Each structure stands twice: as C-alpha cells, then as structure tokens.
Amino acid sequence: MIAPDEAAPDGDEDLPPPPDMPDCCFSGCAQCVLDTHAEEMREWRARVAAIRAGRKAPEADRGP
C-alpha cells in the first residue's frame, strides 16, 4: 500500500501494479516478478520525487 505522502502529485495512474501472488513461484528465480516490481516502485518513487522537486523526472534505463 502506498502512503498518502507517496502519492504522485497528479494521482497514481502510473503506479506500477503489484504482481499477482500466483505469478511468483517462490523458487528463487533469478528474475523474480517481486524483484521486478520492487525495481519499478523504486523508479516510480524517483519520478515522484523529481516532480515534487520541480525538475524533470529521470528516464528509466531499461536496457536492450
């Protein structure tokens, strides 16, 4: 759950949706959906912080 002070200034429409728990098999995958979601949340929080600071949001480096 997102705390009220973490909500994006214009709403949370771009908030990454959490994965459904059946998506995680709990077998220690190298690229777990929970790890991916955690990274997406870090990027989202960085964009929100940039917006609040009045500067352009950093572009996510998604790689090839």
MDAnalysis code that builds the backbone (N, CA, C; Angstrom):
import MDAnalysis as mda
import numpy as np

u = mda.Universe.empty(192, n_residues=64, atom_resindex=np.repeat(np.arange(64), 3), trajectory=True)
u.add_TopologyAttr("name", ["N", "CA", "C"] * 64)
u.add_TopologyAttr("resid", np.arange(1, 65))
u.add_TopologyAttr("resname", ["MET", "ILE", "ALA", "PRO", "ASP", "GLU", "ALA", "ALA", "PRO", "ASP", "GLY", "ASP", "GLU", "ASP", "LEU", "PRO", "PRO", "PRO", "PRO", "ASP", "MET", "PRO", "ASP", "CYS", "CYS", "PHE", "SER", "GLY", "CYS", "ALA", "GLN", "CYS", "VAL", "LEU", "ASP", "THR", "HIS", "ALA", "GLU", "GLU", "MET", "ARG", "GLU", "TRP", "ARG", "ALA", "ARG", "VAL", "ALA", "ALA", "ILE", "ARG", "ALA", "GLY", "ARG", "LYS", "ALA", "PRO", "GLU", "ALA", "ASP", "ARG", "GLY", "PRO"])
u.atoms.positions = np.array([
    [0.837, -1.180, 0.000],
    [0.000, 0.000, 0.000],
    [0.882, 1.244, 0.000],
    [0.453, 2.241, -0.747],
    [1.203, 3.486, -0.862],
    [0.704, 4.466, 0.186],
    [1.631, 5.037, 0.936],
    [1.269, 6.037, 1.934],
    [0.797, 7.297, 1.224],
    [-0.104, 8.069, 1.855],
    [-0.615, 9.281, 1.214],
    [0.480, 10.240, 0.778],
    [1.575, 10.334, 1.526],
    [2.638, 11.250, 1.133],
    [3.483, 10.711, -0.015],
    [3.262, 9.466, -0.436],
    [3.982, 8.903, -1.574],
    [3.184, 9.016, -2.860],
    [1.933, 9.433, -2.784],
    [1.113, 9.524, -3.987],
    [1.709, 10.547, -4.933],
    [1.613, 10.257, -6.216],
    [2.105, 11.181, -7.232],
    [1.317, 12.480, -7.143],
    [1.947, 13.621, -7.416],
    [1.265, 14.895, -7.324],
    [-0.019, 14.961, -8.150],
    [-0.059, 14.272, -9.272],
    [-1.248, 14.309, -10.125],
    [-2.009, 12.990, -10.068],
    [-1.841, 12.244, -9.009],
    [-2.515, 10.953, -8.879],
    [-1.526, 9.829, -9.046],
    [-2.007, 8.601, -8.938],
    [-1.090, 7.465, -9.025],
    [-1.410, 6.585, -10.223],
    [-1.847, 7.222, -11.331],
    [-2.200, 6.451, -12.516],
    [-1.029, 5.629, -13.053],
    [0.186, 6.152, -12.893],
    [1.345, 5.432, -13.425],
    [2.002, 4.525, -12.392],
    [1.345, 4.328, -11.257],
    [1.866, 3.445, -10.226],
    [1.930, 2.020, -10.759],
    [3.108, 1.370, -10.671],
    [3.213, 0.002, -11.172],
    [2.288, -0.933, -10.391],
    [1.469, -1.690, -11.073],
    [0.585, -2.605, -10.359],
    [1.393, -3.750, -9.748],
    [1.022, -4.165, -8.556],
    [1.741, -5.293, -7.948],
    [1.446, -6.576, -8.703],
    [2.411, -7.486, -8.731],
    [2.147, -8.762, -9.390],
    [1.160, -9.579, -8.571],
    [0.409, -10.412, -9.242],
    [-0.467, -11.337, -8.525],
    [0.417, -12.370, -7.859],
    [0.094, -12.746, -6.659],
    [0.929, -13.705, -5.956],
    [1.076, -15.030, -6.701],
    [0.082, -15.488, -7.460],
    [0.333, -16.714, -8.234],
    [1.437, -16.543, -9.288],
    [1.785, -15.261, -9.605],
    [2.866, -15.026, -10.569],
    [4.227, -15.405, -9.990],
    [4.344, -15.427, -8.668],
    [5.603, -15.784, -8.019],
    [5.533, -17.245, -7.587],
    [6.535, -18.004, -7.980],
    [6.535, -19.438, -7.654],
    [7.324, -19.740, -6.372],
    [7.973, -18.707, -5.805],
    [8.748, -18.845, -4.565],
    [9.860, -19.889, -4.675],
    [10.436, -20.016, -5.881],
    [11.525, -20.971, -6.039],
    [12.872, -20.283, -6.244],
    [12.937, -18.988, -5.984],
    [14.215, -18.281, -6.053],
    [14.677, -17.959, -7.460],
    [13.760, -17.641, -8.345],
    [14.120, -17.301, -9.730],
    [15.112, -16.138, -9.751],
    [15.998, -16.149, -10.729],
    [16.984, -15.077, -10.876],
    [16.298, -13.742, -11.126],
    [15.218, -13.730, -11.848],
    [14.476, -12.506, -12.138],
    [13.031, -12.686, -11.667],
    [12.831, -12.635, -10.369],
    [11.509, -12.836, -9.773],
    [10.606, -11.648, -10.080],
    [9.322, -11.919, -10.260],
    [8.369, -10.836, -10.504],
    [8.317, -9.871, -9.317],
    [8.595, -10.350, -8.117],
    [8.608, -9.466, -6.954],
    [9.810, -8.526, -6.995],
    [10.956, -9.014, -7.478],
    [12.126, -8.156, -7.645],
    [11.865, -7.102, -8.713],
    [11.246, -7.517, -9.806],
    [10.920, -6.592, -10.889],
    [9.986, -5.503, -10.380],
    [8.978, -5.894, -9.617],
    [8.039, -4.908, -9.080],
    [8.745, -3.950, -8.124],
    [9.631, -4.444, -7.294],
    [10.367, -3.586, -6.364],
    [11.191, -2.556, -7.128],
    [11.824, -2.958, -8.225],
    [12.601, -2.026, -9.049],
    [11.685, -0.988, -9.691],
    [10.529, -1.421, -10.191],
    [9.573, -0.484, -10.780],
    [9.089, 0.524, -9.743],
    [8.901, 0.090, -8.504],
    [8.478, 1.001, -7.440],
    [9.584, 2.001, -7.105],
    [10.851, 1.560, -7.094],
    [11.961, 2.496, -6.863],
    [11.986, 3.563, -7.945],
    [11.804, 3.150, -9.205],
    [11.788, 4.104, -10.313],
    [10.609, 5.061, -10.196],
    [9.450, 4.537, -9.815],
    [8.256, 5.367, -9.655],
    [8.478, 6.402, -8.552],
    [9.045, 5.961, -7.432],
    [9.307, 6.898, -6.336],
    [10.301, 7.972, -6.761],
    [11.298, 7.621, -7.564],
    [12.261, 8.609, -8.057],
    [11.567, 9.625, -8.961],
    [10.649, 9.168, -9.807],
    [9.901, 10.100, -10.672],
    [9.044, 11.040, -9.838],
    [8.377, 10.515, -8.820],
    [7.538, 11.345, -7.948],
    [8.406, 12.373, -7.227],
    [9.544, 11.953, -6.711],
    [10.443, 12.874, -6.013],
    [10.917, 13.976, -6.952],
    [11.218, 13.617, -8.195],
    [11.671, 14.607, -9.171],
    [10.560, 15.606, -9.478],
    [9.338, 15.117, -9.615],
    [8.204, 16.009, -9.878],
    [8.012, 16.957, -8.705],
    [8.069, 16.421, -7.516],
    [7.896, 17.266, -6.324],
    [9.021, 18.279, -6.190],
    [10.197, 17.922, -6.628],
    [11.340, 18.833, -6.550],
    [11.316, 19.856, -7.678],
    [10.377, 19.712, -8.604],
    [10.233, 20.675, -9.685],
    [11.203, 20.483, -10.826],
    [11.705, 19.288, -10.975],
    [12.610, 19.019, -12.089],
    [12.081, 17.861, -12.902],
    [12.650, 17.699, -14.069],
    [12.208, 16.628, -14.954],
    [12.500, 15.269, -14.328],
    [11.550, 14.368, -14.457],
    [11.731, 13.017, -13.936],
    [12.824, 12.302, -14.703],
    [13.682, 11.549, -13.990],
    [14.742, 10.801, -14.680],
    [14.153, 9.707, -15.562],
    [14.788, 9.493, -16.683],
    [14.363, 8.414, -17.586],
    [14.874, 7.086, -17.040],
    [14.031, 6.091, -17.079],
    [14.430, 4.775, -16.621],
    [15.326, 4.128, -17.668],
    [16.397, 3.522, -17.203],
    [17.291, 2.814, -18.103],
    [16.838, 1.371, -18.175],
    [16.108, 1.035, -19.191],
    [15.555, -0.321, -19.332],
    [16.501, -1.249, -20.065],
    [17.506, -0.699, -20.722],
    [18.450, -1.555, -21.443],
    [17.812, -2.219, -22.637],
    [18.597, -3.026, -23.360],
    [18.064, -3.676, -24.576],
    [17.109, -4.801, -24.255],
])
